[in-house]
Amino acid sequence: MTVLAVATDGPETRSRIPSFLKKQHLSLTVLLDDAKGRAGYEVNGVPSLYVIDRQGWIAGVPAESLGRDEKKLGQTLDGLLEGKPPAKRTLMTLQRAPAGWGEIWQAPAEEMIETLTIASPLGSAGGEVAALVGERLRRWSATGVSLGDWNLRIPYGEVFGADLDGNGKRDWIVAGEVLTVLDGDGEQYWSIGGGDESDRRVGILAVRSAHGGSPGEILIRNGDSIVRWDYKGSPAWQKSGFRDSTAVFQGPGDTLLVQSGSRVEVLNREGRRVASNPAPPYCQLKGRLQRDDTHFQEIFGDPDAYQQVVETRYDLDGDGANDLIVVDPPALVAYDAAGSVLTA
């Protein structure tokens, strides 16, 4: 194991570093801080401590390393020294798209696109692209063929595609002033919200399609609570204490990852908290990438980058593992599960 120190001293005080090391009986390599060398580590304060594994991944984020969880840090170091991969790795920088990425198709939009979403292939049906344009929901196939549009009278909001009832057909969930669930023909199943002022905005945290015989569900935020609605439009459970929640993603074994402040809470299917992990400071959980049945990568990014999109559902290079796609306008970059940049 190698220990490196990074000194934040300016040119006027760097000459004091050797005497300081001698006084403290320290024998280690000291690097001099600059913006170029610091890039990719999201350093927001000192002291900060990072654990880097043998492949160059960040295996211990600062919040785990500054006295908050010394036992977990010790376990991480022991495992790395034995040659074991960490249970999670952290990618803290987003690169620009490599040259060679080209346009597949384009479609005209007479009005501004408020929301854009991609629905994964479902059974024999291919993937779809859907967008809120004006007060209409417009849809295209994965090859750019127009699939028509529906007039929803919703000028803005969020759109999700999922098979909630498990009938093998795609449903559409639209959230604005109300939460509306539509079938594949645009017919309304049910809706909630639209009451007094406190209910005017419905915030969707996550949508889960039906799988393994279990029906789908929708997670929404209501004040400081997270509520899980079943596919029929009835609340299954409500969990309070998440006023600062910023992101929710599906975890392994039907768990949910919820970032609330500086922690990532793990909830089981019944809404009970089963674990709590630190999040990198000043970062927002953007997604998670499954490596195998027990290992995953949490992907964090800039919380103020509202146009930044992270996608982890697709295998671009055909190696059997999902890849990481980052859209950070005007650029796009894709990584494989090992963190290497994929090129076209």
C-alpha positions, 0 to 999 in steps of 0.5 A: 500500500502506498500513501500519498499526501497532497499539500495545498501550500502555495509557492510562498510556503512550500519550502516549509514542507520538509521541516514539517514532515521531519517534525512529525516523523513522517516519511511519505511522498508529498504531491503539490496541489494544482487544479489539473491534478485535482480534476476528477476528485471533486475536492470540496474541503480539506482534509480529504482522504481517498482510497484508490484501488489497483485499477485506479478507481476511487474505492473509498469516498471522503465521507467514509474516510474522515472518522465517520466509519473507521471500521468500514474503511479498515474493512475496505483496506483489508479487502484491497490488500488481499486483492479483492475488488471493493463492493462499490467504486466511485466515478467522480468525473464526467469526460467529454464524448469521443470523436466519431459519434454520429446522428442516427435520426432526427425528428422535427419538433414545432414547439419546445420539448419540455421532457424527453424519455426513453422506454426500453424494449418490452417483449416483442415491442422495440424501445420508444422515445417519448417527449412532452411537446406543448401539451401533447405527448409525442412518441417515436420508435427506436428507428425514428418512426413517428408513433403519433401523439396524444393531447394531454393538456399537460404543459410540463412534467415528467414522462415514464414508460413501463409495464405496470400491470404485467400484461406485456404492454407499455403504459405511460406515466405522466406527472405534472399538476396531476399523476396520470397513468395511460395505456398504450392507446392513450386511454387513462387508467387512473390519476391522482393529485390536482386538489389543493395547492399542496398537491399541485405538483406530483414528484415522481422518484422512480417507476418500476415495471412488473417483473417476476410475477410482481406488479409494477409500482410508482414512487412519489415524493409528498413533502418529507414522505416517499409513497409507493403506489401500486399499479391500480392507483392505491398507496402500498406504503408511506415512509416519512423523513426524506424532505431532502431526498434528491434521487431514488434508484432501484437496488439489488434484490428489490431494494431502493437507494434513496439519497437524502442529504449526505447519506444514501439510504437503502430501503427494502420493498416494504419501505423499511430502512436496511442500510445507510451509506455516505454520499460524496460531498456536494454530489447527487446520486445519478444512477447505479451500474450493476457489475454482478449479483453482489457488486454495483457502482453508484454514479454521482454527479453535479447536483446543479447540472440539471441537463445532465442525464445518466443511463445505465440500462443498456449494453452498448458493446455487447459484452453482456454487462450494462454500460454507463452513458452520460449526457452532459450537454453538449457532450455525450460519453459512454463507459464500460463496467470497468470505467473505460471510455467506449469509442464509436 
